[in-house]
Amino acid sequence: MGPTPQELLADLYGYDQDAHFDTTQLREGLAHRMPPDQLDEFIAAIEATGDPAVDLETATALLNSPRFR
């Protein structure tokens, strides 16, 4: 079994709690590591927050929501 989406995200952020990524950076960083439909839903959830960039905590919380289980 491969890494979870949360582990992929933490790896992309380098476990840096202060790092912020916009949706383009997240899409590029996760494109070959997450199924396309799941990535599209994740990006849509980020865009729905209204923030131009999200930190690791916010991104992880979105992935931990019931929508992605």
Buried (B, 14 or more C-beta within 10 A) or exposed (E): EEEEBBEBBBEBBEEEEEBBBEBEEBBEBBEEBBEEEEBEBBBEBBEEEEEEBBBBEBBBEBBEEEEEE
